[in-house]
């Protein structure tokens, strides 16, 4: 609906598109008070009729919706998910949504982590590093901000910083992303022995996600290694009384 608002020559007001996007998220995914539902219905009717006063009605929805933060986060996550498929305009839209949220709640760790990820996609590694560190400070148990901060440090050629951030992420949760990040940091630092050891751990311990497959194979080729997926766990023998299926 929001994309139609933007592309329709009769209605190019970005405020209306943004209102449509968030109203759709609210209506589909979150319950609300009776007042919020009534305001949403009114805003929807005005928006569908092309009435720009829908934006004012939308403000009434926000004022009565305790779920606002989740709604904005959900909308931003949806935009970022689409941006991974090549829709770069969605990154800017996500940054706008997250900026609005952080004006209301500057201590939202999740919003700062998402904002860091979006900034990294725009090439703003320095800004992404600042936001990711803030997110990690606000939620010390979350490993995702440390992954973003590690990648930002790699982009800024701070290899020691990247190694530390990826290690801290692994301490919280062992992921292929963090292990791959450390192998890449060691390689870029020129420590090929450590890079091979980390890459071997990556291949032995983790199943490589499809989004990393190409990059991992390229790294292994540069290091003179071959990718051997982890062996599947052995199938237990059938129990007593089990019948063989043809």
C-alpha positions as CSV (number, residue, x, y, z in Angstrom):
1,X,0.0,0.0,0.0
2,X,2.8,2.4,0.9
3,X,4.6,1.6,-2.4
4,X,1.4,2.4,-4.3
5,X,1.1,5.7,-2.6
6,X,4.6,6.6,-3.6
7,X,4.3,5.5,-7.2
8,X,0.8,6.8,-7.8
9,X,1.2,10.1,-9.7
10,X,-1.9,11.5,-7.9
11,X,-0.4,11.0,-4.5
12,X,3.4,11.5,-3.9
13,X,3.2,12.8,-0.3
14,X,5.8,10.6,1.6
15,X,3.9,11.3,4.8
16,X,0.9,9.5,3.5
17,X,3.0,6.5,2.3
18,X,4.6,6.3,5.7
19,X,1.2,6.5,7.5
20,X,-0.1,3.7,5.3
21,X,2.9,1.5,6.0
22,X,2.6,1.8,9.8
23,X,-1.1,1.6,9.9
24,X,-0.9,-1.7,7.9
25,X,1.6,-3.1,10.4
26,X,-0.6,-2.0,13.3
27,X,-3.8,-3.4,11.9
28,X,-2.2,-6.8,11.0
29,X,0.1,-7.5,13.9
30,X,-0.8,-5.6,17.0
31,X,-3.9,-5.2,19.1
32,X,-4.8,-1.8,20.5
33,X,-7.2,0.0,22.8
34,X,-10.6,0.8,21.5
35,X,-9.6,4.5,21.0
36,X,-6.6,3.4,18.9
37,X,-8.7,1.1,16.8
38,X,-11.2,3.8,16.1
39,X,-8.4,6.3,15.2
40,X,-6.8,3.8,12.9
41,X,-10.1,3.1,11.2
42,X,-10.7,6.8,10.7
43,X,-7.1,7.4,9.4
44,X,-7.5,4.4,7.0
45,X,-10.7,5.8,5.6
46,X,-9.2,9.2,5.1
47,X,-6.0,7.9,3.6
48,X,-7.9,5.7,1.1
49,X,-9.9,8.7,0.1
50,X,-6.7,10.7,-0.5
51,X,-7.3,13.0,2.4
52,X,-4.0,14.2,3.8
53,X,-5.6,14.9,7.2
54,X,-5.1,11.2,7.6
55,X,-1.6,12.0,8.9
56,X,-3.2,13.9,11.8
57,X,-5.5,11.0,12.5
58,X,-2.5,8.8,12.5
59,X,-0.9,10.9,15.2
60,X,-3.9,10.1,17.3
61,X,-3.2,6.4,16.8
62,X,0.3,6.9,18.0
63,X,-0.8,8.8,21.0
64,X,-3.1,6.0,22.2
65,X,-0.9,3.0,21.2
66,X,1.3,1.6,23.9
67,X,2.6,-0.8,21.2
68,X,4.1,2.0,19.2
69,X,7.7,0.9,19.7
70,X,7.0,-2.6,18.5
71,X,5.1,-1.3,15.5
72,X,7.9,1.0,14.4
73,X,10.5,-1.8,14.9
74,X,8.4,-4.2,12.9
75,X,8.0,-1.8,10.1
76,X,11.8,-1.0,10.1
77,X,12.7,-4.7,10.1
78,X,10.4,-5.3,7.2
79,X,12.1,-2.6,5.2
80,X,15.5,-3.9,6.0
81,X,14.5,-7.4,5.0
82,X,13.4,-6.1,1.6
83,X,16.6,-4.1,1.3
84,X,18.6,-7.3,1.4
85,X,16.9,-8.2,-1.8
86,X,18.2,-5.1,-3.5
87,X,15.6,-2.5,-2.6
88,X,18.0,0.2,-1.5
89,X,15.3,2.8,-0.9
90,X,14.0,0.7,1.9
91,X,17.2,1.3,3.9
92,X,16.5,5.0,3.9
93,X,12.9,4.4,4.9
94,X,14.1,2.1,7.8
95,X,16.5,4.8,9.0
96,X,13.7,7.3,9.1
97,X,11.4,5.0,11.1
98,X,14.2,4.2,13.5
99,X,15.1,7.8,13.9
100,X,11.5,8.6,14.9
101,X,11.5,5.7,17.4
102,X,14.8,6.8,18.9
103,X,13.5,10.4,19.4
104,X,10.7,8.8,21.5
105,X,12.9,6.2,23.2
106,X,16.7,6.8,22.9
107,X,17.4,3.8,25.1
108,X,15.9,1.2,22.7
109,X,18.7,-1.2,22.2
110,X,16.9,-3.0,19.5
111,X,16.3,0.2,17.5
112,X,19.9,1.2,17.8
113,X,21.1,-2.2,16.7
114,X,18.8,-2.1,13.6
115,X,19.9,1.5,12.9
116,X,23.5,0.4,13.0
117,X,22.8,-2.4,10.5
118,X,21.0,0.0,8.2
119,X,23.9,2.5,8.4
120,X,26.4,-0.2,7.6
121,X,24.4,-1.0,4.4
122,X,24.6,2.7,3.4
123,X,28.4,2.6,3.8
124,X,28.5,4.7,7.0
125,X,30.8,2.3,8.9
126,X,31.8,4.9,11.5
127,X,28.2,5.8,12.3
128,X,27.3,2.1,12.4
129,X,30.1,1.4,14.9
130,X,28.9,4.2,17.2
131,X,25.2,3.0,17.1
132,X,26.2,-0.7,17.5
133,X,28.4,0.1,20.6
134,X,25.5,2.0,22.1
135,X,23.2,-0.9,21.5
136,X,25.7,-3.3,23.1
137,X,26.0,-1.1,26.1
138,X,22.2,-0.9,26.5
139,X,21.7,-4.7,26.1
140,X,25.0,-6.5,27.2
141,X,23.4,-9.9,26.6
142,X,22.7,-9.3,22.9
143,X,25.3,-10.7,20.5
144,X,23.9,-9.0,17.3
145,X,25.2,-5.5,18.0
146,X,28.7,-6.9,18.5
147,X,28.5,-8.6,15.1
148,X,27.5,-5.3,13.4
149,X,30.2,-3.4,15.3
150,X,32.8,-6.1,14.3
151,X,31.8,-5.7,10.6
152,X,32.0,-1.9,10.9
153,X,35.5,-2.2,12.4
154,X,36.5,-4.4,9.5
155,X,35.3,-1.8,7.1
156,X,37.3,0.8,9.0
157,X,40.4,-1.5,8.8
158,X,40.5,-1.7,12.6
159,X,41.4,-5.4,12.6
160,X,42.3,-5.7,16.3
161,X,39.0,-4.0,17.2
162,X,37.1,-6.4,15.0
163,X,38.8,-9.5,16.5
164,X,37.8,-8.3,20.0
165,X,34.2,-7.6,19.0
166,X,33.7,-10.9,17.2
167,X,35.3,-12.7,20.2
168,X,32.8,-11.0,22.5
169,X,30.0,-12.0,20.2
170,X,31.1,-15.6,20.3
171,X,31.3,-15.6,24.0
172,X,27.6,-14.7,24.1
173,X,26.5,-17.0,21.3
174,X,28.5,-19.1,18.9
175,X,27.5,-18.2,15.4
176,X,29.0,-18.8,11.9
177,X,29.0,-15.0,11.3
178,X,31.2,-14.2,14.3
179,X,33.7,-17.1,13.5
180,X,33.8,-16.0,9.8
181,X,34.4,-12.4,10.9
182,X,37.4,-13.4,13.0
183,X,38.9,-15.5,10.2
184,X,38.5,-12.5,7.8
185,X,40.0,-10.1,10.4
186,X,43.0,-12.4,10.9
187,X,43.5,-12.7,7.1
188,X,43.3,-8.9,6.6
189,X,45.8,-8.4,9.4
190,X,48.2,-10.7,7.6
191,X,48.1,-13.5,10.2
192,X,47.4,-16.4,7.8
193,X,48.0,-19.1,10.3
194,X,45.4,-17.8,12.7
195,X,43.1,-17.2,9.8
196,X,43.4,-20.8,8.7
197,X,42.8,-22.1,12.2
198,X,39.7,-19.9,12.5
199,X,38.4,-20.9,9.1
200,X,38.9,-24.6,10.0
201,X,36.8,-24.1,13.2
202,X,34.2,-22.4,11.1
203,X,33.9,-25.4,8.7
204,X,34.1,-28.0,11.5
205,X,31.7,-26.4,13.9
206,X,29.1,-24.6,11.9
207,X,26.7,-25.2,9.0
208,X,27.4,-22.3,6.7
209,X,24.2,-20.2,6.0
210,X,23.4,-19.6,2.3
211,X,24.0,-15.9,2.6
212,X,27.6,-16.5,3.7
213,X,28.4,-19.5,1.4
214,X,30.0,-17.5,-1.4
215,X,32.2,-15.4,0.9
216,X,33.2,-18.4,3.0
217,X,34.3,-20.4,-0.1
218,X,36.2,-17.4,-1.4
219,X,38.0,-17.0,1.9
220,X,38.9,-20.7,2.0
221,X,40.2,-20.6,-1.5
222,X,42.5,-17.6,-0.6
223,X,43.7,-19.6,2.4
224,X,44.3,-22.8,0.4
225,X,41.6,-24.7,2.2
226,X,38.6,-26.7,1.0
227,X,35.2,-26.6,2.4
228,X,34.0,-29.8,3.9
229,X,30.5,-29.6,5.5
230,X,30.2,-31.1,9.0
231,X,29.2,-34.7,8.9
232,X,25.5,-35.3,9.8
233,X,24.9,-37.0,13.1
234,X,24.7,-40.8,13.0
235,X,21.2,-42.3,12.6
236,X,20.4,-44.4,15.7
237,X,19.6,-48.0,15.1
238,X,15.9,-48.9,15.2
239,X,14.6,-49.9,18.6
240,X,13.3,-53.3,19.6
241,X,10.2,-54.4,17.7
242,X,10.8,-51.8,14.9
243,X,9.8,-53.0,11.4
244,X,11.7,-52.3,8.3
245,X,9.9,-50.1,5.7
246,X,10.3,-51.0,2.0
